[in-house]
């Protein structure tokens, strides 16, 4: 039996990785002893150190996997022609490159970065054809390229840690890509650094650290170069094994979603999270957000206008105050609150809009017995944006990624924390690692019980986890066992591709089919989509009928809202402007349902997802502090002027912002600067004065929302 040995390249990359891991671990201990709270000992942070190793391994394996794969490339000729094996290696290399480019493009990488990667890949192919062998132990050109690569990497590693320590010392945040913006004014930035930081000691650390790392890298290479090389056959198996190990380390865990920065914030407090992170993880996570920001002068200019809408007393455009208090009556009963965020719950597809396909008869009946808003609009399109707006009360205007993915926004105040003495729950049938929602939830909602796929006994139905029926029934089982009042959010997913109807429900739930022209006429692309929408109604019926049998039901406010709508033909239910102005992606049902204490009403008042928590909390008898852009829909004093009846819209697919009222829609494309103004009612005519006022209001909302993403910090215990 042949002996299986590691190639010299494999051993060099392993030793380089170990060297980097030792250095990063030492830096984490230094970070801890320099910045940790005085009241805590190292034993309190074991979980942070262990998670930190996983973050470090992601970066290290990312550093060494690329040269490791390149080093395996070589071409050989037989009879003056490339061998079959050479063609296979080149083909696999090109396929991997194309896959990586597609993956990066899907991740909204900047075009300039994408072009740079294309050039890099072309240079790799040129390197291969010029050197014939990319292995640094076989070719002098390759050896020089590898050494230059590692020289730059080691310098960058030490430099990043030096910069990160001072960045955290100054801002109490790990290194952010926003530091790149300082290069726009080199003179001022250089003077600030010289006057603020210990430049000499930083340079000393960078030089000594880089020299030490490079000594080990070069020493390891020299030792290995003197060894006899193994044959390609004996080193193939360990090489493939190492590629798999490196890839798994980069992914970070055996799960559907990779390890993300937001997982650090599940540790319980900000310092534990920051200790686990490393400067590369935080820098790369914020790279696509480095140009995020707001126009402070515009925010100040329109603070009075926004304050009028929000009901802020004594607005101050210098301090930019957004806080206002709601004080519940002293004798108000404390209600439970259950919020159901409904996947792709388009209003025009539902029975409440009068859709002839009658897709949601049970939910329509609920609306007739609750307070139903038939002109509710989500600020943005997309589930992550809908969850963000619902919990924080701020429209998610981040572009091209979502706010939940931006580490700079992880610290957010939410009214949920004002539910003192309440149990707090969040139910999701899949994983909250999706879109980094975990960071938003665990970092900001004190005492949250986050229940995900692995917490339920039900089987997984598809990529989104267990079925919505099983999810809501599990939530019901939890609610009926609770002794304290509770607030809970349940996030559904079945009304989303792949439109799975669980086998267990195919007997009771009857599948319906309609001709393609009928489906298209009434807003559906396929019978699969139609039946998934109908299944949502079946799920809500199953849940509410089960809840009615429990004692908690009579004292519970149920709130249902769509996370977003779906683009499509709504002409059979609404004026054509609904589709022309893309209102279908924003228009969703909003229902407050509590037959035991809420008088039924159907309202056509224009309202938003951001209004949900202020309104529900007022109905539940909760006193709260509101610091964002949602208002209490049940405060009758806030609907006397046209300004009060307007909602903000942001379409990330078009990079378009706007305002909708009960009669007019104004839109402004941020890329082309094309402005559109539509009437929603035939007897209302647009005019220049109205267009100007809506344009100003749109700008005010947009810049204020961007400002609040940075300035809606969660309140610490006891903080006013």
C-alpha positions in Angstrom: 0.0 0.0 0.0 1.5 3.3 -1.1 2.2 5.9 1.6 0.0 9.0 1.4 2.0 12.1 2.0 1.4 15.8 2.0 3.0 17.8 -0.8 5.6 20.4 0.1 3.1 23.1 -1.0 0.5 21.7 1.3 2.8 21.6 4.3 3.9 25.2 3.5 0.4 26.5 3.4 -0.5 24.6 6.6 2.5 26.0 8.5 1.7 29.5 7.2 -1.9 29.1 8.4 -0.8 27.9 11.9 1.5 30.9 12.1 -1.3 33.3 11.3 -3.6 31.6 13.8 -1.1 31.9 16.6 -0.6 35.6 15.8 -4.4 36.3 15.6 -5.0 34.5 18.9 -2.3 36.5 20.6 -3.9 39.7 19.2 -7.2 38.6 20.6 -5.7 38.2 24.1 -4.1 41.6 23.8 -7.4 43.1 22.7 -9.1 41.5 25.7 -6.6 42.7 28.3 -6.5 46.2 26.9 -10.3 46.8 26.5 -12.2 44.3 28.7 -14.6 45.6 31.4 -12.9 45.7 34.8 -15.7 43.7 36.4 -15.2 40.7 34.1 -12.6 38.0 34.0 -11.3 35.9 31.1 -13.5 33.0 32.1 -16.6 35.0 31.2 -15.4 35.3 27.6 -14.5 31.7 26.6 -17.4 31.6 24.1 -16.0 34.7 22.4 -12.5 33.3 22.2 -13.8 30.0 20.7 -16.0 31.9 18.2 -13.1 34.1 17.4 -11.0 31.1 16.4 -13.7 30.3 13.8 -13.6 33.8 12.4 -9.8 33.7 12.3 -9.9 30.4 10.5 -12.3 31.8 7.9 -9.8 34.6 7.1 -6.7 32.4 7.2 -8.1 29.7 5.0 -9.3 32.4 2.6 -5.7 33.7 2.5 -4.1 30.4 1.8 -6.7 28.6 -0.3 -6.3 30.9 -3.3 -2.5 30.4 -3.7 -2.9 26.7 -2.7 -5.3 26.1 -5.6 -3.1 28.1 -8.0 -0.1 26.2 -6.9 -1.7 22.9 -8.2 -1.9 24.2 -11.7 0.6 23.0 -14.3 0.5 22.1 -18.0 2.3 19.4 -19.9 2.7 18.6 -23.5 2.8 15.3 -25.3 4.0 15.2 -28.9 4.0 19.0 -28.9 0.3 19.3 -27.8 -1.3 19.9 -24.5 -2.2 16.7 -22.7 -5.7 15.8 -21.8 -5.0 16.3 -18.2 -3.8 19.8 -18.9 -7.1 20.6 -20.7 -9.1 19.3 -17.8 -7.1 21.4 -15.2 -7.5 24.5 -17.3 -11.2 23.9 -17.9 -11.8 23.3 -14.2 -9.9 26.5 -13.3 -11.9 28.6 -15.8 -15.2 27.1 -14.4 -14.2 28.0 -10.8 -13.3 31.5 -11.9 -16.6 32.0 -13.7 -18.5 30.6 -10.7 -16.7 33.0 -8.3 -17.4 36.0 -10.6 -21.1 35.1 -10.7 -21.2 34.7 -6.9 -19.5 38.1 -6.4 -21.9 39.7 -8.9 -24.8 38.3 -7.0 -23.4 39.8 -3.8 -23.7 43.3 -5.4 -19.9 43.7 -5.7 -19.0 47.0 -7.3 -18.3 46.9 -11.1 -14.8 48.2 -10.6 -14.0 45.4 -8.1 -15.6 42.9 -10.5 -13.4 44.1 -13.4 -10.3 43.9 -11.1 -11.1 40.2 -10.3 -11.5 39.5 -14.1 -8.1 41.0 -14.7 -6.6 39.0 -11.8 -8.0 35.8 -13.2 -6.6 36.5 -16.6 -3.2 37.2 -15.1 -3.4 33.8 -13.4 -4.0 32.1 -16.7 -1.2 34.1 -18.3 1.1 33.1 -15.4 0.2 29.4 -16.0 1.0 29.6 -19.7 4.3 31.5 -19.2 5.6 29.4 -16.3 4.1 26.0 -17.3 4.0 25.2 -13.5 2.5 27.5 -10.8 4.0 25.4 -7.9 6.6 27.6 -6.1 8.7 24.5 -5.3 9.0 23.7 -9.0 9.3 27.1 -10.7 11.4 30.2 -10.0 8.8 32.6 -11.4 6.1 31.0 -9.2 8.3 31.2 -6.2 8.8 34.9 -6.6 5.1 35.5 -7.1 4.2 33.4 -4.0 6.7 35.3 -1.9 5.5 38.7 -3.0 1.9 37.6 -2.3 2.8 36.4 1.2 4.9 39.5 1.9 2.0 41.7 1.1 -0.4 39.5 3.1 1.7 39.5 6.3 2.2 43.2 6.1 -1.5 43.7 5.7 -2.3 41.4 8.6 -0.1 43.3 11.0 -1.2 46.7 9.7 -4.9 45.8 10.0 -4.5 44.8 13.6 -2.5 48.0 14.5 -5.2 50.1 12.8 -8.0 48.1 14.4 -6.7 48.5 18.0 -6.6 52.3 17.6 -9.9 52.4 15.8 -11.6 50.5 18.6 -9.9 52.6 21.2 -11.3 55.7 19.6 -14.8 54.6 18.4 -15.4 51.3 20.4 -16.0 49.5 17.1 -13.8 47.0 15.3 -12.2 48.2 12.1 -14.8 49.5 9.5 -14.3 50.0 5.8 -15.4 53.6 6.3 -11.7 54.4 7.1 -11.2 54.1 3.3 -13.1 57.4 3.0 -10.4 59.2 4.9 -8.1 58.8 1.8 -10.3 61.4 0.1 -8.4 64.1 2.0 -4.9 62.7 2.7 -3.4 65.9 4.3 -6.1 66.3 6.9 -6.3 62.6 7.7 -2.5 62.3 8.0 -2.3 65.3 10.4 -5.2 63.9 12.5 -3.4 60.5 12.7 -0.1 62.1 13.7 -1.7 64.3 16.4 -4.0 61.6 17.8 -2.3 58.2 17.6 1.1 56.9 18.9 2.5 56.7 15.4 6.0 55.7 16.4 4.8 52.7 18.4 2.4 51.7 15.7 5.2 51.7 13.1 7.4 49.7 15.5 4.7 47.1 16.0 4.0 46.8 12.2 7.7 46.4 11.4 8.5 43.8 14.2 5.2 41.9 13.6 5.7 41.7 9.8 9.4 40.7 10.1 8.5 37.9 12.6 5.7 36.5 10.4 7.8 36.7 7.2 10.8 35.0 9.0 8.6 32.0 9.8 7.1 31.9 6.2 10.5 32.0 4.6 12.1 29.6 7.1 9.3 27.1 6.5 9.8 27.3 2.8 13.6 26.8 3.0 13.2 23.7 5.2 10.6 22.2 2.9 12.5 23.0 -0.3 15.3 20.7 0.9 12.9 17.8 1.2 12.4 15.2 -1.6 9.1 16.0 -3.4 6.4 13.4 -3.2 4.8 12.0 -6.3 1.6 13.5 -7.7 -0.2 10.3 -7.0 0.7 10.0 -3.3 -0.2 13.7 -2.6 -3.5 13.9 -4.5 -5.7 12.5 -1.7 -4.4 14.8 1.1 -4.5 17.8 -1.3 -8.2 17.2 -2.1 -8.8 16.7 1.6 -7.1 20.0 2.5 -9.2 21.9 -0.2 -12.4 20.5 1.5 -11.2 21.4 5.0 -10.2 25.0 3.9 -13.6 25.4 2.1 -15.5 24.3 5.2 -13.4 26.6 7.4 -14.3 29.5 5.1 -18.0 28.6 5.2 -17.6 28.5 9.0 -20.1 25.8 10.0 -22.1 22.8 8.8 -25.3 24.6 8.1 -27.4 26.1 5.3 -25.9 29.6 5.9 -22.2 30.5 6.4 -20.8 32.0 9.6 -21.5 35.7 9.6 -20.6 38.7 11.7 -24.1 38.8 13.2 -23.4 35.5 14.9 -21.1 37.3 17.2 -23.9 39.5 18.5 -25.7 36.4 19.8 -23.1 36.2 22.6 -25.0 38.7 24.8 -23.2 42.0 24.8 -21.3 44.3 22.5 -17.8 43.6 24.0 -18.2 39.9 23.7 -19.2 40.3 20.1 -16.3 42.7 19.3 -13.9 40.3 21.1 -15.0 37.5 18.8 -14.7 39.4 15.6 -11.4 40.3 14.0 -10.5 43.3 11.9 -10.7 41.5 8.6 -14.2 40.1 9.3 -15.5 43.5 10.3 -13.7 45.4 7.5 -14.9 43.0 4.8 -18.4 42.9 6.2 -18.6 46.7 5.9 -16.8 47.1 2.6 -19.9 47.3 0.5 -21.4 49.9 2.9 -18.4 52.2 3.1 -20.3 54.9 1.1 -23.4 54.7 3.3 -24.3 57.9 5.1 -26.6 60.9 5.1 -26.8 64.6 4.4 -26.8 66.2 7.8 -27.7 69.6 6.5 -30.8 68.2 4.7 -31.8 66.3 7.9 -31.6 69.5 9.9 -33.3 71.6 7.2 -36.4 69.3 7.1 -36.4 68.3 10.8 -39.4 70.6 11.4 -41.4 69.0 8.6 -40.7 65.5 9.7 -41.4 66.5 13.3 -44.9 67.7 12.3 -45.6 64.2 10.9 -44.2 62.3 13.8 -45.8 64.5 16.4 -42.6 65.7 18.1 -43.1 68.5 20.6 -40.5 71.3 20.6 -38.4 70.1 17.6 -34.8 71.1 17.7 -32.9 71.0 14.4 -29.6 71.3 16.2 -30.0 68.4 18.6 -32.2 66.5 16.1 -34.6 65.1 18.7 -36.8 62.3 17.6 -37.9 60.8 21.0 -41.5 61.0 22.1 -43.3 59.2 24.8 -46.6 57.3 24.8 -48.0 56.9 28.3 -50.7 54.2 28.6 -53.6 54.9 30.9 -52.9 53.7 34.5 -55.8 51.3 34.4 -55.1 49.9 30.9 -55.1 46.1 30.9 -51.8 44.5 29.7 -52.5 42.6 26.5 -50.4 39.9 24.9 -49.3 40.7 21.4 -48.7 38.3 18.5 -47.3 39.8 15.3 -47.4 37.6 12.2 -45.1 38.8 9.3 -46.7 37.3 6.3 -44.4 36.3 3.3 -45.3 38.0 0.0 -48.8 38.9 1.2 -49.9 41.1 -1.7 -53.1 43.0 -1.1 -54.3 42.8 -4.8 -54.1 39.0 -4.8 -56.3 38.7 -1.7 -60.0 38.4 -1.1 -59.9 41.7 0.8 -59.2 43.5 -2.5 -62.2 41.8 -4.2 -60.0 39.5 -6.2 -62.5 37.1 -8.0 -60.3 34.1 -7.3 -61.2 34.5 -3.6 -57.8 33.3 -2.4 -58.2 34.3 1.3 -61.8 33.8 2.4 -60.9 33.1 6.1 -58.5 36.0 6.4 -61.1 38.2 4.8 -63.6 37.1 7.5 -61.0 38.0 10.2 -60.6 41.5 8.6 -64.4 42.0 8.9 -64.0 41.3 12.6 -60.9 43.4 13.3 -59.4 46.7 12.5 -58.3 46.4 8.9 -56.1 48.9 7.0 -56.6 48.4 3.3 -54.1 51.0 2.2 -51.0 49.8 4.1 -47.7 50.1 2.2 -44.3 48.6 3.1 -41.5 51.2 2.9 -39.3 48.8 0.9 -39.5 45.6 -1.2 -37.9 42.5 0.3 -38.4 40.3 3.3 -35.2 41.5 5.2 -36.3 45.1 4.7 -39.8 44.3 5.9 -38.6 42.7 9.1 -36.2 45.6 9.6 -39.0 48.2 9.3 -41.4 46.3 11.5 -38.9 45.9 14.4 -37.0 49.2 14.2 -39.6 51.5 12.9 -37.1 52.8 10.3 -37.5 52.3 6.5 -34.6 50.2 5.2 -33.1 52.6 2.7 -29.7 50.9 2.5 -28.5 50.1 -1.0 -27.6 47.8 -2.6 -27.5 45.5 0.4 -30.0 45.6 3.3 -29.5 47.3 6.7 -29.5 44.0 8.5 -26.3 43.1 6.7 -24.5 46.3 7.7 -22.6 45.9 11.0 -22.7 49.7 11.5 -26.5 49.4 12.0 -26.5 46.4 14.4 -27.3 48.6 17.4 -31.0 49.6 17.2 -33.7 50.7 19.6 -37.0 48.9 19.4 -40.3 49.4 21.2 -40.3 45.7 22.0 -37.9 46.4 24.9 -40.5 48.6 26.5 -42.6 45.5 27.2 -41.4 45.3 30.8 -42.2 42.0 32.5 -43.1 40.3 29.2 -41.7 37.2 27.7 -40.4 37.9 24.2 -40.4 35.4 21.4 -39.4 35.3 17.7 -40.4 32.2 15.7 -38.9 31.4 12.3 -39.3 28.1 10.5 -35.7 28.3 9.1 -32.6 30.0 10.2 -32.2 33.6 11.4 -28.7 33.6 9.9 -30.5 34.5 6.7 -29.7 38.1 5.8 -28.0 38.5 9.3 -31.4 38.9 10.9 -29.9 37.2 14.0 -27.8 40.2 14.7 -30.8 42.6 14.6 -32.8 40.3 16.9 -30.3 39.1 19.5 -28.3 42.2 19.9 -31.3 44.5 20.4 -34.2 42.6 22.0 -33.3 42.0 25.7 -34.3 38.5 26.9 -35.4 37.3 23.5 -36.3 33.6 23.0 -35.3 33.0 19.4 -36.8 29.7 18.1 -35.5 28.4 14.8 -35.8 25.2 12.7 -33.7 23.1 15.0 -36.0 24.0 18.0 -39.0 22.4 16.5 -39.9 18.7 16.2 -41.5 19.1 12.8 -39.7 18.0 9.7 -38.1 20.4 7.2 -40.2 21.0 4.2 -37.9 23.0 1.9 -35.0 25.5 2.0 -37.1 27.8 4.3 -37.5 25.2 7.0 -40.6 23.7 8.5 -44.1 24.5 7.2 -45.9 27.7 8.3 -48.7 25.5 9.8 -46.3 23.6 12.0 -44.5 26.9 12.9 -47.7 28.6 14.0 -49.1 25.6 15.8 -45.7 25.3 17.7 -46.1 29.0 18.6 -49.6 28.4 19.9 -48.3 25.5 22.0 -45.8 27.9 23.5 -48.3 30.7 24.1 -50.8 28.5 26.0 -48.1 27.4 28.4 -46.8 30.8 29.4 -47.6 32.3 32.8 -46.5 35.9 32.1 -47.8 38.2 29.4 -45.9 37.9 26.1 -45.1 39.6 22.8 -44.1 37.3 19.9 -43.3 37.7 16.3 -43.8 34.8 13.9 -42.2 35.0 10.4 -43.9 32.9 7.7 -42.2 31.6 4.5 -44.4 29.2 2.6 -45.9 31.8 0.2 -42.5 31.9 -1.5 -40.8 29.8 -4.1 -40.6 26.8 -4.2 -44.3 27.0 -3.2 -44.4 23.8 -1.1 -47.7 22.4 0.0 -46.8 19.8 2.7 -48.0 16.2 2.0 -49.8 16.1 5.3 -52.1 18.9 4.3 -53.0 17.8 0.7 -56.0 15.9 2.0 -57.6 18.8 3.9 -56.3 21.6 1.7 -57.8 21.3 -1.8 -55.6 22.3 -4.8 -57.3 24.5 -7.4 -56.2 25.1 -11.0 -57.2 27.9 -13.4 -56.4 28.6 -17.0 -53.2 30.7 -17.7 -55.2 33.7 -18.9 -57.4 33.7 -15.8 -54.3 33.5 -13.6 -52.7 36.4 -15.4 -55.8 38.5 -15.4 -56.1 38.3 -11.6 -52.4 38.7 -10.7 -50.9 35.2 -10.5 -48.0 33.8 -12.6 -48.9 30.1 -12.0 -51.2 27.7 -10.3 -48.3 26.9 -7.9 -48.2 30.5 -6.8 -52.0 30.7 -6.5 -52.2 27.6 -4.3 -49.3 28.8 -2.1 -51.2 32.0 -1.5 -54.4 30.0 -0.7 -52.4 27.8 1.6 -51.4 30.9 3.6 -55.1 31.4 4.3 -55.5 27.7 5.3 -52.5 28.1 7.7 -54.0 31.3 9.3 -57.3 29.5 9.8 -55.6 26.5 11.4 -53.7 28.8 13.7 -56.5 31.1 14.8 -59.0 28.2 15.3 -56.5 26.5 17.5 -55.8 29.7 19.4 -59.5 30.3 20.0 -59.6 27.2 22.2 -56.9 28.5 24.5 -57.3 30.9 27.5 -54.7 33.4 26.3 -56.8 34.2 23.1 -59.2 36.6 24.8 -56.4 38.8 26.1 -54.3 38.8 23.0 -53.9 41.2 20.1 -53.0 39.5 16.8 -51.4 41.7 14.2 -50.9 40.5 10.6 -48.9 42.4 8.0 -47.3 41.5 4.7 -43.5 41.7 4.6 -43.8 43.0 1.1 -46.0 42.7 -2.0 -45.2 41.2 -5.4 -45.1 43.0 -8.8 -47.9 42.0 -11.1 -51.1 42.8 -12.8 -53.6 44.5 -10.4 -55.8 46.1 -13.0 -58.9 44.0 -12.1 -58.9 45.4 -8.5 -57.1 48.8 -8.7 -56.4 51.7 -11.1 -53.5 51.0 -13.6 -51.3 53.4 -11.6 -50.9 50.6 -9.0 -48.8 48.6 -11.5 -47.4 51.7 -13.4 -46.0 53.2 -10.2 -45.0 49.7 -8.7 -47.4 50.1 -5.8 -48.1 46.4 -6.0 -44.7 45.6 -4.4 -45.5 47.8 -1.4 -49.3 47.3 -0.9 -50.0 44.7 1.8 -52.8 44.0 4.3 -52.5 45.2 7.9 -54.9 43.7 10.4 -55.3 44.2 14.1 -57.4 41.3 15.3 -58.8 41.0 18.8 -62.5 40.1 18.8 -62.6 40.2 22.6 -61.8 43.9 23.0 -61.3 45.6 19.6 -64.3 47.0 17.7 -64.3 46.1 14.0 -63.4 48.8 11.5 -62.1 49.0 7.9 -59.9 52.0 7.3 -58.6 53.4 4.0 -56.1 55.6 5.8 -52.7 55.4 4.2 -50.2 53.8 6.6 -46.9 52.0 6.8 -45.2 48.9 8.3 -43.2 51.3 10.5 -46.5 52.2 12.3 -47.2 48.6 13.5 -45.3 48.5 16.8 -46.4 52.0 18.0 -50.0 51.2 17.2 -50.0 47.6 18.6 -48.2 48.7 21.8 -50.8 51.4 22.4 -53.6 48.9 22.0 -51.8 46.5 24.4 -51.6 49.1 27.1 -47.8 49.5 26.9 -46.0 52.8 27.7 -43.1 53.2 25.4 -40.5 55.6 24.0 -40.6 56.0 20.2 -37.5 57.3 18.5 -38.1 56.4 14.9 -40.5 57.1 12.1 -43.6 55.1 13.0 -46.7 56.6 14.5 -49.7 55.4 16.5 -52.5 54.8 14.1 -55.0 54.9 16.9 -54.2 58.4 17.9 -57.0 60.3 16.2 -55.1 63.6 16.6 -52.6 62.7 13.9 -54.9 62.5 10.8 -56.1 66.1 10.5 -53.9 67.2 7.6 -52.8 65.7 4.3 -49.3 65.4 5.6 -50.4 62.9 8.2 -51.8 60.7 5.4 -48.6 59.9 3.5 -46.1 57.0 3.4 -42.5 56.7 2.3 -41.6 54.3 -0.5 -38.2 52.9 -1.5 -37.7 50.4 -4.3 -34.2 48.9 -4.1 -34.6 47.1 -7.4 -35.0 50.5 -9.2 -33.1 52.6 -6.7 -36.2 54.7 -6.5 -37.7 56.8 -3.6 -41.2 58.3 -3.3 -44.2 59.3 -1.3 -47.8 58.0 -1.6 -50.9 59.6 -0.2 -54.5 58.5 -0.5 -54.7 60.2 -3.9 -51.2 60.9 -5.3 -47.9 59.2 -5.9 -44.5 60.9 -6.4 -41.4 58.9 -7.4 -37.8 59.9 -8.0 -35.2 57.6 -9.6 -31.9 58.2 -7.8 -29.9 56.9 -10.8 -31.5 58.7 -13.7 -33.1 61.5 -11.6 -36.3 60.9 -13.5 -39.3 62.1 -11.5 -42.8 60.8 -11.9 -46.1 62.1 -10.5 -49.3 60.2 -10.7 -52.9 60.5 -9.6 -54.5 57.5 -7.9 -58.0 58.8 -8.3 -59.6 60.1 -11.5 -61.1 63.2 -9.9 -57.7 64.3 -8.4 -55.4 66.2 -10.8 -51.7 66.5 -10.1 -50.3 70.1 -10.1 -46.9 71.7 -9.7 -47.5 72.8 -6.1 -48.5 69.4 -5.0 -45.5 67.8 -6.8 -43.1 70.2 -5.2 -44.5 69.5 -1.7 -44.3 65.8 -2.2 -40.7 66.0 -3.6 -39.6 67.9 -0.5 -41.4 65.4 1.8 -39.7 62.5 -0.1 -36.2 64.0 0.4 -37.0 64.8 4.0 -38.1 61.2 4.7 -35.2 59.6 2.8 -32.4 61.6 4.5 -34.0 61.3 7.9 -34.3 57.5 7.5 -30.6 57.3 6.5 -29.7 59.5 9.6 -31.7 57.3 12.0 -30.1 54.1 10.8 -27.0 55.5 12.6 -28.7 57.4 15.4 -31.4 55.0 16.8 -29.2 53.4 19.4 -30.8 51.0 21.8 -31.3 52.3 25.3 -29.4 50.7 28.1 -31.2 49.5 31.3 -32.5 52.5 33.2 -31.5 55.0 30.4 -34.1 57.6 29.5 
